[in-house]
Amino acid sequence: MKKCFLYKILFIAVFLFGNFSSYSNDITVTNCTLTGQNTSAGVNNVANFSLVQFDLSWENSWRVNFGPANWDAAWVFVKFRVGGNNPTFTG
């Protein structure tokens, strides 16, 4: 009886803490634009900013509109280089 209980606990632990992964691929960024910019604070000042707007899509994404509203997500990082020029898009 005690062994059966331990197996149940082990099964629940593996189920809760196991590595269940899902896959998404082919992340695509389209319609990239700079929508706003503030460079009036001077060179290398943290008060300067640039707003970037874009559309993001990928295969195997999902969204549920019933029950608790669940959807897929992606982390997006925008990198830029501080130099003599304002940020621009190329390519």
C-alpha positions, 0 to 999 in steps of 0.5 A, a space after each residue: 500500500 505504501 509503495 502504491 502511494 509513493 508511485 502516485 506521488 512520483 507520477 504527480 511530481 513528474 506530471 507537474 514538474 516534467 519538461 512538457 514543451 511545445 514548438 513554434 517556428 518561423 517567427 516573422 517580423 513585418 511592417 517595421 517603422 519608427 513611430 516616435 523619437 526623442 533625442 532632445 536630452 543630449 547624447 548618451 542620455 537615458 531620457 532619449 527614446 525611439 518607439 518601434 512598431 511592427 507586426 509579429 507572427 509565427 507558425 503553430 501559434 494559438 489563442 483561446 477566446 473562451 474560458 480563461 483567455 489564453 494565447 501564445 507569446 514571444 519575447 522580443 528584443 530590439 537592439 540598436 547602436 548609439 552613434 552619430 546617426 539616429 536609428 534607421 532600418 535597412 534592408 
